[in-house]
Structures are given as C-alpha cells and as structure tokens.
C-alpha cells in the first residue's frame, strides 16, 4: 500500500487536520502515528533503533488517540526520536499497550517539514463505519 494512501490532509487555519484510515482499530492507531511522523519529517527510514514501550489510558478511543499521538510527538520533540515501527500489543476502548522502534533524529539525514506544537481535541473523532476505522485529528502548528 502506498504510504500516504491511509491518510488525507485537511486545510485548517493555523492548524493541520488529517483523516486517517485503517482496516482495524489497531491499524488505525498504527497509521495515525506513522502519518504524524510523515507530516513532521522527510526521509523517515528504519535504522538500528531504540525500543520504547507505551501504555496509556483514556476515557474513550478519541481521548486515547489524542494521548497516543501526543506521546509520539513527545518522543520526537522531547527525546529526538522518530517512530519507525509500531506493534500494538493490546488495544481496547480505554487503553493501549504498544511497542515502538524509533531511530534518533539526524538533521543531516532527516529534513524537518513542519513543527507540530500539539495534538488537539478540536473535532477529534474515532469511528468504525462498515468495517473501516477512521479518525479525524487536528494538530496545532
């Protein structure tokens, strides 16, 4: 599957919106994290990496999506790590447990495309529609 075929960018004033798709809820969360990484940098490439385990709780899937993407954003902004591979170990309506493989940001190799300040709750949506999972997320630029 072509990389950008599972998400669509939305135009929004001072923000950037994205609609993400997945065949399952697990794939939706994987695709959301990869879409965020694609939006931020060019040349995301798997390299010998660093393992990160993530366990988060939320009120519902929408809240969990914001917390999940905020964690991916923190790894990038706070720890200078680029998420390259994701394994969802467990996901339900209130929690996610995932293992990530990340590589260190190398400004000689990776081009930063845009800075994302935050993942917002504005118009957040995570739904299942006829077996297809979709999410709408707005990022604060």
N, CA, C and O atoms as a GROMACS GRO file, in nm:
protein
  564
    1UNK      N    1   0.085  -0.118   0.000
    1UNK     CA    2   0.000   0.000   0.000
    1UNK      C    3   0.090   0.124   0.000
    1UNK      O    4   0.185   0.132   0.077
    2UNK      N    5   0.059   0.218  -0.085
    2UNK     CA    6   0.134   0.343  -0.091
    2UNK      C    7   0.123   0.414   0.044
    2UNK      O    8   0.016   0.416   0.105
    3UNK      N    9   0.232   0.471   0.088
    3UNK     CA   10   0.243   0.527   0.221
    3UNK      C   11   0.133   0.626   0.255
    3UNK      O   12   0.070   0.613   0.360
    4UNK      N   13   0.107   0.723   0.170
    4UNK     CA   14   0.009   0.827   0.203
    4UNK      C   15  -0.134   0.789   0.164
    4UNK      O   16  -0.222   0.875   0.164
    5UNK      N   17  -0.158   0.664   0.132
    5UNK     CA   18  -0.292   0.623   0.093
    5UNK      C   19  -0.385   0.602   0.212
    5UNK      O   20  -0.506   0.590   0.194
    6UNK      N   21  -0.330   0.597   0.333
    6UNK     CA   22  -0.414   0.574   0.450
    6UNK      C   23  -0.442   0.700   0.529
    6UNK      O   24  -0.500   0.694   0.638
    7UNK      N   25  -0.403   0.817   0.476
    7UNK     CA   26  -0.440   0.942   0.541
    7UNK      C   27  -0.457   1.052   0.438
    7UNK      O   28  -0.398   1.048   0.330
    8UNK      N   29  -0.540   1.154   0.474
    8UNK     CA   30  -0.568   1.269   0.389
    8UNK      C   31  -0.551   1.395   0.472
    8UNK      O   32  -0.605   1.403   0.582
    9UNK      N   33  -0.475   1.493   0.422
    9UNK     CA   34  -0.456   1.618   0.495
    9UNK      C   35  -0.576   1.709   0.472
    9UNK      O   36  -0.633   1.713   0.363
   10UNK      N   37  -0.613   1.783   0.577
   10UNK     CA   38  -0.723   1.879   0.571
   10UNK      C   39  -0.669   2.018   0.596
   10UNK      O   40  -0.582   2.036   0.682
   11UNK      N   41  -0.716   2.116   0.523
   11UNK     CA   42  -0.675   2.254   0.542
   11UNK      C   43  -0.752   2.313   0.660
   11UNK      O   44  -0.874   2.299   0.668
   12UNK      N   45  -0.681   2.380   0.750
   12UNK     CA   46  -0.744   2.439   0.868
   12UNK      C   47  -0.658   2.557   0.912
   12UNK      O   48  -0.536   2.545   0.913
   13UNK      N   49  -0.718   2.669   0.947
   13UNK     CA   50  -0.645   2.789   0.985
   13UNK      C   51  -0.553   2.764   1.103
   13UNK      O   52  -0.599   2.720   1.209
   14UNK      N   53  -0.424   2.792   1.087
   14UNK     CA   54  -0.320   2.780   1.190
   14UNK      C   55  -0.307   2.640   1.247
   14UNK      O   56  -0.233   2.618   1.342
   15UNK      N   57  -0.378   2.547   1.189
   15UNK     CA   58  -0.372   2.408   1.232
   15UNK      C   59  -0.362   2.321   1.107
   15UNK      O   60  -0.376   2.368   0.995
   16UNK      N   61  -0.338   2.195   1.130
   16UNK     CA   62  -0.336   2.099   1.021
   16UNK      C   63  -0.421   1.981   1.062
   16UNK      O   64  -0.400   1.922   1.168
   17UNK      N   65  -0.518   1.947   0.979
   17UNK     CA   66  -0.604   1.833   1.007
   17UNK      C   67  -0.567   1.715   0.921
   17UNK      O   68  -0.511   1.731   0.812
   18UNK      N   69  -0.598   1.597   0.970
   18UNK     CA   70  -0.572   1.475   0.894
   18UNK      C   71  -0.685   1.376   0.921
   18UNK      O   72  -0.735   1.365   1.033
   19UNK      N   73  -0.724   1.305   0.818
   19UNK     CA   74  -0.816   1.194   0.832
   19UNK      C   75  -0.736   1.067   0.807
   19UNK      O   76  -0.673   1.053   0.702
   20UNK      N   77  -0.739   0.977   0.903
   20UNK     CA   78  -0.661   0.854   0.897
   20UNK      C   79  -0.757   0.737   0.882
   20UNK      O   80  -0.868   0.740   0.936
   21UNK      N   81  -0.714   0.634   0.809
   21UNK     CA   82  -0.797   0.515   0.789
   21UNK      C   83  -0.719   0.390   0.829
   21UNK      O   84  -0.596   0.388   0.828
   22UNK      N   85  -0.794   0.288   0.864
   22UNK     CA   86  -0.735   0.158   0.895
   22UNK      C   87  -0.839   0.049   0.883
   22UNK      O   88  -0.959   0.074   0.900
   23UNK      N   89  -0.794  -0.071   0.853
   23UNK     CA   90  -0.886  -0.185   0.842
   23UNK      C   91  -0.929  -0.238   0.978
   23UNK      O   92  -1.028  -0.310   0.988
   24UNK      N   93  -0.855  -0.201   1.082
   24UNK     CA   94  -0.889  -0.240   1.219
   24UNK      C   95  -0.855  -0.121   1.309
   24UNK      O   96  -0.788  -0.027   1.266
   25UNK      N   97  -0.901  -0.127   1.431
   25UNK     CA   98  -0.869  -0.019   1.525
   25UNK      C   99  -0.718  -0.015   1.551
   25UNK      O  100  -0.659   0.093   1.563
   26UNK      N  101  -0.656  -0.132   1.560
   26UNK     CA  102  -0.510  -0.138   1.580
   26UNK      C  103  -0.436  -0.074   1.463
   26UNK      O  104  -0.343   0.004   1.483
   27UNK      N  105  -0.479  -0.107   1.342
   27UNK     CA  106  -0.414  -0.048   1.224
   27UNK      C  107  -0.437   0.103   1.219
   27UNK      O  108  -0.348   0.177   1.177
   28UNK      N  109  -0.554   0.148   1.262
   28UNK     CA  110  -0.582   0.292   1.266
   28UNK      C  111  -0.482   0.363   1.357
   28UNK      O  112  -0.428   0.467   1.318
   29UNK      N  113  -0.457   0.309   1.476
   29UNK     CA  114  -0.363   0.372   1.568
   29UNK      C  115  -0.220   0.366   1.514
   29UNK      O  116  -0.144   0.462   1.530
   30UNK      N  117  -0.184   0.256   1.449
   30UNK     CA  118  -0.052   0.248   1.385
   30UNK      C  119  -0.040   0.354   1.275
   30UNK      O  120   0.058   0.428   1.270
   31UNK      N  121  -0.140   0.360   1.189
   31UNK     CA  122  -0.137   0.454   1.078
   31UNK      C  123  -0.136   0.599   1.126
   31UNK      O  124  -0.073   0.684   1.064
   32UNK      N  125  -0.206   0.627   1.234
   32UNK     CA  126  -0.209   0.763   1.288
   32UNK      C  127  -0.070   0.806   1.332
   32UNK      O  128  -0.027   0.918   1.304
   33UNK      N  129   0.001   0.718   1.400
   33UNK     CA  130   0.137   0.750   1.445
   33UNK      C  131   0.231   0.769   1.326
   33UNK      O  132   0.313   0.861   1.326
   34UNK      N  133   0.219   0.684   1.226
   34UNK     CA  134   0.305   0.696   1.108
   34UNK      C  135   0.271   0.820   1.027
   34UNK      O  136   0.360   0.884   0.971
   35UNK      N  137   0.142   0.854   1.020
   35UNK     CA  138   0.102   0.977   0.950
   35UNK      C  139   0.161   1.100   1.018
   35UNK      O  140   0.212   1.190   0.952
   36UNK      N  141   0.155   1.103   1.151
   36UNK     CA  142   0.213   1.216   1.226
   36UNK      C  143   0.362   1.229   1.194
   36UNK      O  144   0.411   1.339   1.171
   37UNK      N  145   0.431   1.117   1.194
   37UNK     CA  146   0.575   1.119   1.163
   37UNK      C  147   0.599   1.167   1.020
   37UNK      O  148   0.689   1.248   0.996
   38UNK      N  149   0.519   1.119   0.925
   38UNK     CA  150   0.533   1.162   0.785
   38UNK      C  151   0.509   1.312   0.770
   38UNK      O  152   0.576   1.378   0.690
   39UNK      N  153   0.414   1.365   0.846
   39UNK     CA  154   0.381   1.507   0.839
   39UNK      C  155   0.496   1.593   0.890
   39UNK      O  156   0.519   1.704   0.842
   40UNK      N  157   0.570   1.541   0.990
   40UNK     CA  158   0.676   1.620   1.053
   40UNK      C  159   0.810   1.613   0.980
   40UNK      O  160   0.881   1.713   0.974
   41UNK      N  161   0.845   1.497   0.925
   41UNK     CA  162   0.979   1.484   0.868
   41UNK      C  163   0.976   1.414   0.733
   41UNK      O  164   0.883   1.342   0.698
   42UNK      N  165   1.082   1.439   0.658
   42UNK     CA  166   1.105   1.372   0.531
   42UNK      C  167   1.217   1.270   0.555
   42UNK      O  168   1.302   1.291   0.642
   43UNK      N  169   1.216   1.164   0.481
   43UNK     CA  170   1.320   1.061   0.490
   43UNK      C  171   1.314   0.982   0.620
   43UNK      O  172   1.418   0.949   0.678
   44UNK      N  173   1.193   0.950   0.664
   44UNK     CA  174   1.183   0.861   0.779
   44UNK      C  175   1.228   0.724   0.732
   44UNK      O  176   1.167   0.665   0.643
   45UNK      N  177   1.335   0.675   0.790
   45UNK     CA  178   1.386   0.546   0.746
   45UNK      C  179   1.417   0.460   0.867
   45UNK      O  180   1.468   0.509   0.968
   46UNK      N  181   1.386   0.332   0.857
   46UNK     CA  182   1.420   0.245   0.969
   46UNK      C  183   1.571   0.233   0.979
   46UNK      O  184   1.639   0.210   0.879
   47UNK      N  185   1.622   0.249   1.096
   47UNK     CA  186   1.765   0.237   1.123
   47UNK      C  187   1.777   0.157   1.252
   47UNK      O  188   1.678   0.137   1.322
   48UNK      N  189   1.897   0.112   1.282
   48UNK     CA  190   1.911   0.045   1.411
   48UNK      C  191   1.847   0.134   1.517
   48UNK      O  192   1.882   0.251   1.530
   49UNK      N  193   1.757   0.078   1.590
   49UNK     CA  194   1.672   0.166   1.670
   49UNK      C  195   1.672   0.143   1.819
   49UNK      O  196   1.745   0.061   1.874
   50UNK      N  197   1.586   0.220   1.879
   50UNK     CA  198   1.565   0.221   2.023
   50UNK      C  199   1.424   0.169   2.047
   50UNK      O  200   1.329   0.213   1.982
   51UNK      N  201   1.411   0.076   2.139
   51UNK     CA  202   1.280   0.022   2.173
   51UNK      C  203   1.214   0.108   2.280
   51UNK      O  204   1.278   0.147   2.378
   52UNK      N  205   1.087   0.138   2.260
   52UNK     CA  206   1.008   0.214   2.356
   52UNK      C  207   0.877   0.138   2.379
   52UNK      O  208   0.814   0.093   2.284
   53UNK      N  209   0.838   0.126   2.504
   53UNK     CA  210   0.709   0.067   2.537
   53UNK      C  211   0.616   0.178   2.580
   53UNK      O  212   0.655   0.268   2.654
   54UNK      N  213   0.492   0.171   2.535
   54UNK     CA  214   0.393   0.274   2.565
   54UNK      C  215   0.270   0.207   2.625
   54UNK      O  216   0.217   0.112   2.568
   55UNK      N  217   0.226   0.258   2.739
   55UNK     CA  218   0.099   0.215   2.797
   55UNK      C  219   0.023   0.341   2.836
   55UNK      O  220   0.069   0.420   2.918
   56UNK      N  221  -0.095   0.358   2.777
   56UNK     CA  222  -0.176   0.477   2.803
   56UNK      C  223  -0.320   0.436   2.830
   56UNK      O  224  -0.369   0.335   2.781
   57UNK      N  225  -0.386   0.519   2.911
   57UNK     CA  226  -0.529   0.501   2.937
   57UNK      C  227  -0.604   0.626   2.893
   57UNK      O  228  -0.550   0.737   2.898
   58UNK      N  229  -0.728   0.607   2.850
   58UNK     CA  230  -0.811   0.719   2.809
   58UNK      C  231  -0.956   0.694   2.845
   58UNK      O  232  -0.992   0.583   2.885
   59UNK      N  233  -1.038   0.796   2.831
   59UNK     CA  234  -1.181   0.783   2.860
   59UNK      C  235  -1.254   0.706   2.752
   59UNK      O  236  -1.350   0.634   2.779
   60UNK      N  237  -1.207   0.721   2.629
   60UNK     CA  238  -1.266   0.655   2.513
   60UNK      C  239  -1.161   0.654   2.403
   60UNK      O  240  -1.048   0.699   2.424
   61UNK      N  241  -1.196   0.604   2.286
   61UNK     CA  242  -1.098   0.594   2.177
   61UNK      C  243  -1.049   0.730   2.129
   61UNK      O  244  -0.932   0.743   2.092
   62UNK      N  245  -1.136   0.830   2.128
   62UNK     CA  246  -1.094   0.964   2.084
   62UNK      C  247  -0.991   1.022   2.180
   62UNK      O  248  -0.889   1.075   2.137
   63UNK      N  249  -1.018   1.012   2.310
   63UNK     CA  250  -0.923   1.060   2.411
   63UNK      C  251  -0.792   0.981   2.401
   63UNK      O  252  -0.684   1.038   2.412
   64UNK      N  253  -0.804   0.851   2.381
   64UNK     CA  254  -0.686   0.766   2.368
   64UNK      C  255  -0.603   0.804   2.245
   64UNK      O  256  -0.480   0.802   2.250
   65UNK      N  257  -0.669   0.839   2.135
   65UNK     CA  258  -0.598   0.880   2.013
   65UNK      C  259  -0.516   1.006   2.039
   65UNK      O  260  -0.401   1.015   1.997
   66UNK      N  261  -0.575   1.104   2.107
   66UNK     CA  262  -0.503   1.228   2.137
   66UNK      C  263  -0.382   1.197   2.226
   66UNK      O  264  -0.273   1.248   2.202
   67UNK      N  265  -0.401   1.115   2.328
   67UNK     CA  266  -0.290   1.080   2.418
   67UNK      C  267  -0.182   1.001   2.344
   67UNK      O  268  -0.063   1.024   2.366
   68UNK      N  269  -0.222   0.909   2.258
   68UNK     CA  270  -0.130   0.828   2.179
   68UNK      C  271  -0.043   0.916   2.088
   68UNK      O  272   0.080   0.904   2.088
   69UNK      N  273  -0.108   1.003   2.012
   69UNK     CA  274  -0.032   1.090   1.922
   69UNK      C  275   0.052   1.192   1.998
   69UNK      O  276   0.159   1.230   1.952
   70UNK      N  277   0.004   1.235   2.113
   70UNK     CA  278   0.083   1.326   2.197
   70UNK      C  279   0.210   1.257   2.246
   70UNK      O  280   0.314   1.321   2.258
   71UNK      N  281   0.201   1.129   2.274
   71UNK     CA  282   0.319   1.052   2.316
   71UNK      C  283   0.419   1.039   2.201
   71UNK      O  284   0.540   1.054   2.222
   72UNK      N  285   0.370   1.012   2.081
   72UNK     CA  286   0.457   1.004   1.963
   72UNK      C  287   0.524   1.140   1.939
   72UNK      O  288   0.643   1.147   1.908
   73UNK      N  289   0.447   1.247   1.954
   73UNK     CA  290   0.500   1.382   1.938
   73UNK      C  291   0.605   1.411   2.045
   73UNK      O  292   0.708   1.472   2.015
   74UNK      N  293   0.580   1.368   2.170
   74UNK     CA  294   0.678   1.388   2.277
   74UNK      C  295   0.810   1.316   2.244
   74UNK      O  296   0.917   1.373   2.263
   75UNK      N  297   0.802   1.193   2.197
   75UNK     CA  298   0.924   1.121   2.161
   75UNK      C  299   1.004   1.200   2.058
   75UNK      O  300   1.127   1.205   2.065
   76UNK      N  301   0.935   1.261   1.962
   76UNK     CA  302   1.003   1.338   1.859
   76UNK      C  303   1.059   1.469   1.915
   76UNK      O  304   1.178   1.497   1.899
   77UNK      N  305   0.975   1.547   1.980
   77UNK     CA  306   1.017   1.679   2.030
   77UNK      C  307   1.106   1.670   2.154
   77UNK      O  308   1.206   1.742   2.164
   78UNK      N  309   1.072   1.584   2.247
   78UNK     CA  310   1.143   1.578   2.374
   78UNK      C  311   1.265   1.489   2.374
   78UNK      O  312   1.365   1.520   2.439
   79UNK      N  313   1.258   1.378   2.300
   79UNK     CA  314   1.368   1.282   2.302
   79UNK      C  315   1.438   1.270   2.166
   79UNK      O  316   1.534   1.194   2.152
   80UNK      N  317   1.392   1.347   2.067
   80UNK     CA  318   1.451   1.347   1.932
   80UNK      C  319   1.453   1.208   1.870
   80UNK      O  320   1.552   1.165   1.811
   81UNK      N  321   1.340   1.137   1.887
   81UNK     CA  322   1.324   1.003   1.833
   81UNK      C  323   1.215   1.001   1.727
   81UNK      O  324   1.109   1.062   1.743
   82UNK      N  325   1.243   0.930   1.618
   82UNK     CA  326   1.148   0.916   1.509
   82UNK      C  327   1.091   0.775   1.514
   82UNK      O  328   1.165   0.677   1.504
   83UNK      N  329   0.962   0.766   1.530
   83UNK     CA  330   0.897   0.635   1.535
   83UNK      C  331   0.898   0.573   1.396
   83UNK      O  332   0.852   0.634   1.300
   84UNK      N  333   0.953   0.451   1.386
   84UNK     CA  334   0.965   0.385   1.256
   84UNK      C  335   0.881   0.258   1.245
   84UNK      O  336   0.834   0.224   1.137
   85UNK      N  337   0.862   0.189   1.357
   85UNK     CA  338   0.781   0.067   1.356
   85UNK      C  339   0.696   0.063   1.482
   85UNK      O  340   0.738   0.108   1.588
   86UNK      N  341   0.576   0.007   1.468
   86UNK     CA  342   0.482   0.003   1.579
   86UNK      C  343   0.418  -0.135   1.586
   86UNK      O  344   0.372  -0.188   1.485
   87UNK      N  345   0.417  -0.192   1.705
   87UNK     CA  346   0.343  -0.315   1.730
   87UNK      C  347   0.242  -0.285   1.839
   87UNK      O  348   0.279  -0.247   1.950
   88UNK      N  349   0.115  -0.303   1.808
   88UNK     CA  350   0.010  -0.284   1.909
   88UNK      C  351  -0.006  -0.418   1.981
   88UNK      O  352  -0.051  -0.516   1.922
   89UNK      N  353   0.029  -0.420   2.109
   89UNK     CA  354   0.018  -0.542   2.189
   89UNK      C  355  -0.123  -0.562   2.242
   89UNK      O  356  -0.172  -0.674   2.253
   90UNK      N  357  -0.188  -0.451   2.276
   90UNK     CA  358  -0.325  -0.455   2.329
   90UNK      C  359  -0.390  -0.320   2.303
   90UNK      O  360  -0.328  -0.215   2.321
   91UNK      N  361  -0.515  -0.324   2.260
   91UNK     CA  362  -0.592  -0.201   2.241
   91UNK      C  363  -0.737  -0.230   2.270
   91UNK      O  364  -0.795  -0.324   2.214
   92UNK      N  365  -0.797  -0.149   2.358
   92UNK     CA  366  -0.941  -0.155   2.379
   92UNK      C  367  -0.991  -0.011   2.386
   92UNK      O  368  -0.915   0.081   2.358
   93UNK      N  369  -1.114   0.009   2.422
   93UNK     CA  370  -1.172   0.144   2.419
   93UNK      C  371  -1.112   0.240   2.522
   93UNK      O  372  -1.135   0.360   2.515
   94UNK      N  373  -1.036   0.186   2.618
   94UNK     CA  374  -0.983   0.271   2.725
   94UNK      C  375  -0.832   0.263   2.743
   94UNK      O  376  -0.777   0.335   2.826
   95UNK      N  377  -0.763   0.176   2.668
   95UNK     CA  378  -0.618   0.165   2.690
   95UNK      C  379  -0.547   0.112   2.566
   95UNK      O  380  -0.605   0.044   2.481
   96UNK      N  381  -0.419   0.145   2.561
   96UNK     CA  382  -0.333   0.094   2.455
   96UNK      C  383  -0.199   0.056   2.516
   96UNK      O  384  -0.146   0.125   2.603
   97UNK      N  385  -0.146  -0.056   2.470
   97UNK     CA  386  -0.014  -0.102   2.508
   97UNK      C  387   0.057  -0.133   2.376
   97UNK      O  388   0.014  -0.219   2.300
   98UNK      N  389   0.167  -0.062   2.350
   98UNK     CA  390   0.236  -0.077   2.222
   98UNK      C  391   0.386  -0.079   2.242
   98UNK      O  392   0.439  -0.023   2.338
   99UNK      N  393   0.454  -0.144   2.150
   99UNK     CA  394   0.600  -0.144   2.144
   99UNK      C  395   0.640  -0.068   2.019
   99UNK      O  396   0.591  -0.095   1.909
  100UNK      N  397   0.730   0.027   2.037
  100UNK     CA  398   0.775   0.110   1.926
  100UNK      C  399   0.923   0.086   1.900
  100UNK      O  400   1.001   0.058   1.991
  101UNK      N  401   0.960   0.097   1.774
  101UNK     CA  402   1.100   0.103   1.736
  101UNK      C  403   1.121   0.244   1.683
  101UNK      O  404   1.048   0.289   1.595
  102UNK      N  405   1.220   0.312   1.736
  102UNK     CA  406   1.246   0.450   1.697
  102UNK      C  407   1.393   0.466   1.664
  102UNK      O  408   1.479   0.394   1.716
  103UNK      N  409   1.422   0.562   1.578
  103UNK     CA  410   1.560   0.596   1.547
  103UNK      C  411   1.585   0.740   1.590
  103UNK      O  412   1.492   0.821   1.599
  104UNK      N  413   1.710   0.771   1.615
  104UNK     CA  414   1.744   0.906   1.658
  104UNK      C  415   1.737   1.003   1.541
  104UNK      O  416   1.776   0.971   1.428
  105UNK      N  417   1.686   1.122   1.569
  105UNK     CA  418   1.679   1.227   1.469
  105UNK      C  419   1.821   1.268   1.430
  105UNK      O  420   1.903   1.300   1.516
  106UNK      N  421   1.848   1.266   1.302
  106UNK     CA  422   1.977   1.306   1.248
  106UNK      C  423   1.950   1.415   1.146
  106UNK      O  424   1.902   1.386   1.036
  107UNK      N  425   1.978   1.539   1.181
  107UNK     CA  426   1.944   1.652   1.094
  107UNK      C  427   2.019   1.649   0.960
  107UNK      O  428   1.979   1.718   0.866
  108UNK      N  429   2.126   1.570   0.951
  108UNK     CA  430   2.196   1.555   0.823
  108UNK      C  431   2.117   1.463   0.730
  108UNK      O  432   2.126   1.474   0.608
  109UNK      N  433   2.041   1.372   0.788
  109UNK     CA  434   1.966   1.274   0.709
  109UNK      C  435   1.816   1.305   0.702
  109UNK      O  436   1.752   1.278   0.600
  110UNK      N  437   1.761   1.360   0.809
  110UNK     CA  438   1.617   1.386   0.816
  110UNK      C  439   1.589   1.535   0.797
  110UNK      O  440   1.649   1.620   0.862
  111UNK      N  441   1.496   1.564   0.709
  111UNK     CA  442   1.454   1.702   0.687
  111UNK      C  443   1.323   1.726   0.762
  111UNK      O  444   1.225   1.656   0.739
  112UNK      N  445   1.323   1.825   0.851
  112UNK     CA  446   1.202   1.858   0.924
  112UNK      C  447   1.112   1.941   0.833
  112UNK      O  448   1.152   2.047   0.785
  113UNK      N  449   0.991   1.891   0.810
  113UNK     CA  450   0.897   1.956   0.719
  113UNK      C  451   0.813   2.062   0.789
  113UNK      O  452   0.792   2.171   0.735
  114UNK      N  453   0.766   2.030   0.908
  114UNK     CA  454   0.685   2.127   0.984
  114UNK      C  455   0.689   2.090   1.131
  114UNK      O  456   0.707   1.975   1.170
  115UNK      N  457   0.672   2.194   1.211
  115UNK     CA  458   0.670   2.176   1.356
  115UNK      C  459   0.525   2.163   1.402
  115UNK      O  460   0.440   2.246   1.371
  116UNK      N  461   0.499   2.057   1.475
  116UNK     CA  462   0.367   2.036   1.534
  116UNK      C  463   0.380   2.072   1.682
  116UNK      O  464   0.462   2.014   1.753
  117UNK      N  465   0.299   2.167   1.727
  117UNK     CA  466   0.305   2.208   1.868
  117UNK      C  467   0.228   2.114   1.958
  117UNK      O  468   0.273   2.083   2.069
  118UNK      N  469   0.112   2.068   1.911
  118UNK     CA  470   0.028   1.984   1.996
  118UNK      C  471  -0.075   1.909   1.914
  118UNK      O  472  -0.108   1.947   1.802
  119UNK      N  473  -0.124   1.801   1.973
  119UNK     CA  474  -0.238   1.727   1.920
  119UNK      C  475  -0.360   1.783   1.995
  119UNK      O  476  -0.359   1.789   2.118
  120UNK      N  477  -0.463   1.823   1.922
  120UNK     CA  478  -0.576   1.889   1.988
  120UNK      C  479  -0.697   1.795   1.997
  120UNK      O  480  -0.706   1.693   1.930
  121UNK      N  481  -0.790   1.835   2.084
  121UNK     CA  482  -0.918   1.765   2.096
  121UNK      C  483  -1.022   1.826   2.001
  121UNK      O  484  -1.134   1.775   1.992
  122UNK      N  485  -0.985   1.933   1.933
  122UNK     CA  486  -1.079   2.002   1.843
  122UNK      C  487  -1.123   1.908   1.731
  122UNK      O  488  -1.040   1.860   1.653
  123UNK      N  489  -1.251   1.882   1.723
  123UNK     CA  490  -1.311   1.796   1.619
  123UNK      C  491  -1.254   1.655   1.616
  123UNK      O  492  -1.263   1.587   1.513
  124UNK      N  493  -1.196   1.608   1.727
  124UNK     CA  494  -1.141   1.472   1.730
  124UNK      C  495  -1.254   1.372   1.708
  124UNK      O  496  -1.364   1.386   1.761
  125UNK      N  497  -1.224   1.271   1.629
  125UNK     CA  498  -1.324   1.169   1.601
  125UNK      C  499  -1.254   1.038   1.570
  125UNK      O  500  -1.159   1.033   1.492
  126UNK      N  501  -1.300   0.931   1.633
  126UNK     CA  502  -1.255   0.795   1.601
  126UNK      C  503  -1.381   0.712   1.586
  126UNK      O  504  -1.458   0.694   1.681
  127UNK      N  505  -1.403   0.660   1.465
  127UNK     CA  506  -1.526   0.585   1.439
  127UNK      C  507  -1.499   0.460   1.356
  127UNK      O  508  -1.399   0.450   1.285
  128UNK      N  509  -1.590   0.366   1.368
  128UNK     CA  510  -1.590   0.248   1.282
  128UNK      C  511  -1.713   0.257   1.195
  128UNK      O  512  -1.825   0.273   1.245
  129UNK      N  513  -1.694   0.247   1.064
  129UNK     CA  514  -1.804   0.260   0.969
  129UNK      C  515  -1.796   0.146   0.869
  129UNK      O  516  -1.709   0.144   0.783
  130UNK      N  517  -1.888   0.052   0.880
  130UNK     CA  518  -1.893  -0.064   0.790
  130UNK      C  519  -1.760  -0.138   0.781
  130UNK      O  520  -1.714  -0.172   0.672
  131UNK      N  521  -1.698  -0.161   0.895
  131UNK     CA  522  -1.574  -0.237   0.899
  131UNK      C  523  -1.448  -0.158   0.871
  131UNK      O  524  -1.338  -0.213   0.877
  132UNK      N  525  -1.461  -0.030   0.841
  132UNK     CA  526  -1.345   0.057   0.817
  132UNK      C  527  -1.334   0.155   0.933
  132UNK      O  528  -1.432   0.221   0.969
  133UNK      N  529  -1.217   0.165   0.990
  133UNK     CA  530  -1.194   0.258   1.100
  133UNK      C  531  -1.140   0.389   1.045
  133UNK      O  532  -1.056   0.390   0.955
  134UNK      N  533  -1.188   0.500   1.100
  134UNK     CA  534  -1.145   0.633   1.058
  134UNK      C  535  -1.125   0.722   1.180
  134UNK      O  536  -1.193   0.708   1.281
  135UNK      N  537  -1.030   0.812   1.167
  135UNK     CA  538  -1.007   0.912   1.271
  135UNK      C  539  -0.985   1.047   1.205
  135UNK      O  540  -0.925   1.056   1.098
  136UNK      N  541  -1.033   1.152   1.270
  136UNK     CA  542  -1.004   1.290   1.229
  136UNK      C  543  -0.929   1.353   1.346
  136UNK      O  544  -0.976   1.352   1.460
  137UNK      N  545  -0.812   1.408   1.315
  137UNK     CA  546  -0.727   1.470   1.417
  137UNK      C  547  -0.680   1.605   1.366
  137UNK      O  548  -0.645   1.619   1.248
  138UNK      N  549  -0.680   1.704   1.454
  138UNK     CA  550  -0.630   1.838   1.421
  138UNK      C  551  -0.503   1.862   1.504
  138UNK      O  552  -0.503   1.845   1.626
  139UNK      N  553  -0.395   1.902   1.435
  139UNK     CA  554  -0.268   1.935   1.500
  139UNK      C  555  -0.252   2.086   1.506
  139UNK      O  556  -0.281   2.156   1.409
  140UNK      N  557  -0.206   2.136   1.619
  140UNK     CA  558  -0.177   2.278   1.636
  140UNK      C  559  -0.037   2.304   1.582
  140UNK      O  560   0.061   2.245   1.629
  141UNK      N  561  -0.029   2.392   1.484
  141UNK     CA  562   0.101   2.431   1.427
  141UNK      C  563   0.148   2.553   1.501
  141UNK      O  564   0.256   2.604   1.471
   0.00000   0.00000   0.00000
